[in-house]
Amino acid sequence: MALKSTIFKAELQVSDLDRGHFAEYALTLARHPSENDQRMMVRLLAFALFASQDLSFGKGLSSDDEPALIEIDPSGVVRTWIEVGMPDETRIRKGANKADRAIVLSYGSRAVDVWWEQISPALARHDNLTVQRLSAEDAAALAGLAERGMRVDCTIQEGTVWVAQGDTSLQLTPEILKRGSGG
């Protein structure tokens, strides 16, 4: 029998001073059986960083056809394709070719360096691709916030992200590995 996803509910308050975007989102995150809290919370962070009315979670690990998050405008145009972790080059190119902008939010330490060194030359031509990296320590701290019912406040200013839940607050600064247009 196949294992079912674990459902997490998140009330997310986003105050993005860089984009002038302020909103509250009631989100349901399905954590795939092969996904850990760290990856799930990085997906939640990616939502906060690029939040919009049309952004939603994709089928994720259970689907090769959809990214971790996708923004499709009301007319059906794919505006943003967001991957989390260290996706393969083919998956990133698919997103960059299909969407107005493609974003990868990677996390970890040395493995990210090796991954990026290997695939970056092949992705250089994609001007709409942004690749960011969250340190292993920041990703681990973010995972510590995971609860089945969460109230998360996220403030973004000048590339720094403050994430708070309950009595815990974190300051995260994703590193830009590649800056694309609109990302």
CORGIHU-V348689 format. One record per backbone hydrogen bond with DSSP energy under -1.0 kcal/mol. NH is the residue of the N-H (numbers start at 0). CO is the residue of the C=O. Records with the same first field share a line. If there is no record, write none. Layout:
BEGIN
NH = CO / CO
END
This chain:
BEGIN
5 = 30
7 = 28
8 = 147
9 = 26
10 = 149
11 = 24
12 = 151
13 = 22
14 = 153
15 = 20
16 = 14 / 155
19 = 15
20 = 15
22 = 13
24 = 11
26 = 9
28 = 7
30 = 5
34 = 31
39 = 35
40 = 36
41 = 37
42 = 38
43 = 39
44 = 40
45 = 41
46 = 42
47 = 43
48 = 44
49 = 45
54 = 51
55 = 69
57 = 67
61 = 58
62 = 59
68 = 81
69 = 55
70 = 79
71 = 53
72 = 76
75 = 72
78 = 70
79 = 70
80 = 100
81 = 68
82 = 102
84 = 104
91 = 87
92 = 88
93 = 89
94 = 90
95 = 91
96 = 92
97 = 93
98 = 94
99 = 77
100 = 78
101 = 127
102 = 80
103 = 129
104 = 82
105 = 131
107 = 133
111 = 108
112 = 108
113 = 109
114 = 110
115 = 111
116 = 112
117 = 113
118 = 114
119 = 115
125 = 122
126 = 124
128 = 125
129 = 101
130 = 177
131 = 103
132 = 174
133 = 105
138 = 134
139 = 135
140 = 136
141 = 137
142 = 138
143 = 139
144 = 141
145 = 142
149 = 8
151 = 10
152 = 163
153 = 12
154 = 161
155 = 14
156 = 159
159 = 156
160 = 171
161 = 154
162 = 169
163 = 152
164 = 167
167 = 164
169 = 162
171 = 160
174 = 132
176 = 130
177 = 130
180 = 126
182 = 179
END
